[in-house]
Amino acid sequence: MSKQIIGVVSSTKADKTIVILTQTRQTHPIYRKQYTVSTKFMAHDEKNEAKDGDVVMISECRPISAKKRFKLEKVIERAALTEDTLAAVKVEDSGKKASKSKAKDEIEPMEANQ
């Protein structure tokens, strides 16, 4: 059986490639203090179906490239809001602010003329 890892997608910038971030808690051998260790894995996503923030399961496979040793098995949970939707909301908000400021600019010169 091949090794399977569950993690969160941190990047989908490359074509057919996703970067998965996993975090584990470890205890220092001498000081007995717990700390978090983050590890990144690159995985092959043939259909580009995973997006940033998704929780996915990847499994070990043959080497696909110099850094890719895993492939996407399935998307376990979709992200609530993606960066694309957040950017779209910000653009809409800035458009509303701009229209309000234009309305003020149009009103102020009229008041000055009176």
C-alpha positions as CSV (number, residue, x, y, z in Angstrom):
1,M,0.0,0.0,0.0
2,S,1.3,3.4,-0.9
3,K,1.7,6.3,1.5
4,Q,-1.3,8.7,1.8
5,I,-1.1,12.3,3.1
6,I,-3.9,14.7,4.0
7,G,-3.2,18.4,3.8
8,V,-4.3,21.8,2.7
9,V,-3.5,23.2,-0.8
10,S,-1.3,26.2,-0.5
11,S,-0.6,26.9,-4.2
12,T,-2.0,26.1,-7.6
13,K,0.1,28.5,-9.7
14,A,1.8,25.8,-11.8
15,D,-0.2,23.9,-14.4
16,K,-1.3,20.4,-13.2
17,T,0.7,20.9,-10.0
18,I,-0.5,21.7,-6.5
19,V,1.5,22.3,-3.4
20,I,0.2,20.8,-0.2
21,L,1.1,22.0,3.3
22,T,0.9,19.6,6.2
23,Q,1.6,20.5,9.8
24,T,2.6,18.2,12.6
25,R,3.3,18.7,16.3
26,Q,6.6,17.5,17.7
27,T,8.2,17.6,21.1
28,H,11.8,18.7,21.6
29,P,13.8,15.8,23.0
30,I,15.6,17.8,25.7
31,Y,13.4,20.8,26.5
32,R,10.1,18.9,26.2
33,K,8.5,21.9,24.4
34,Q,6.0,21.2,21.6
35,Y,6.4,23.0,18.3
36,T,4.8,22.9,14.9
37,V,6.7,21.6,11.8
38,S,5.3,22.5,8.4
39,T,6.1,20.3,5.4
40,K,5.3,21.0,1.7
41,F,4.6,18.3,-0.9
42,M,4.2,18.9,-4.6
43,A,1.6,16.7,-6.2
44,H,0.3,16.1,-9.7
45,D,-3.3,17.3,-10.4
46,E,-4.2,16.1,-13.9
47,K,-7.5,17.9,-14.2
48,N,-6.6,21.1,-12.2
49,E,-9.5,20.4,-9.9
50,A,-8.0,21.4,-6.5
51,K,-8.0,25.1,-5.5
52,D,-6.2,27.1,-2.8
53,G,-7.5,26.2,0.7
54,D,-9.0,22.8,-0.2
55,V,-8.3,19.9,2.0
56,V,-7.0,17.0,-0.2
57,M,-5.7,13.5,0.0
58,I,-2.5,12.7,-2.0
59,S,-0.8,9.3,-2.5
60,E,2.7,8.3,-3.3
61,C,3.4,7.3,-6.9
62,R,6.3,7.0,-9.3
63,P,8.5,10.2,-9.8
64,I,6.6,12.5,-12.2
65,S,9.2,15.3,-12.2
66,A,12.2,16.4,-10.1
67,K,10.1,17.4,-7.1
68,K,6.7,15.6,-7.7
69,R,6.4,12.2,-6.1
70,F,2.7,12.3,-5.2
71,K,-0.6,12.5,-7.1
72,L,-4.0,13.9,-6.1
73,E,-6.4,11.1,-5.0
74,K,-9.4,13.2,-4.0
75,V,-10.6,16.6,-2.7
76,I,-11.9,16.0,0.8
77,E,-13.3,19.5,1.5
78,R,-13.6,22.6,-0.7
79,A,-12.5,26.0,0.6
80,A,-15.3,28.3,1.7
81,L,-14.0,31.4,-0.1
82,T,-11.2,31.3,-2.6
83,E,-8.9,34.2,-3.4
84,D,-10.7,34.7,-6.7
85,T,-14.0,35.3,-5.0
86,L,-12.4,37.6,-2.4
87,A,-10.8,39.6,-5.2
88,A,-14.1,39.9,-7.0
89,V,-15.8,41.2,-3.9
90,K,-13.0,43.7,-3.4
91,V,-13.4,45.0,-6.9
92,E,-17.2,45.4,-6.4
93,D,-16.6,47.3,-3.2
94,S,-14.0,49.6,-4.7
95,G,-16.5,50.3,-7.6
96,K,-19.1,51.4,-5.2
97,K,-16.7,53.7,-3.3
98,A,-15.6,55.2,-6.6
99,S,-19.2,56.0,-7.6
100,K,-19.9,57.6,-4.3
101,S,-16.9,59.8,-4.6
102,K,-17.9,60.8,-8.1
103,A,-21.3,61.8,-6.9
104,K,-19.6,64.1,-4.2
105,D,-17.4,65.7,-6.8
106,E,-20.4,66.5,-9.0
107,I,-22.3,68.0,-6.1
108,E,-19.5,70.2,-4.7
109,P,-18.9,72.3,-7.8
110,M,-22.6,73.1,-8.0
111,E,-22.6,74.3,-4.4
112,A,-19.6,76.5,-5.1
113,N,-21.3,78.2,-8.0
114,Q,-24.3,79.2,-5.9
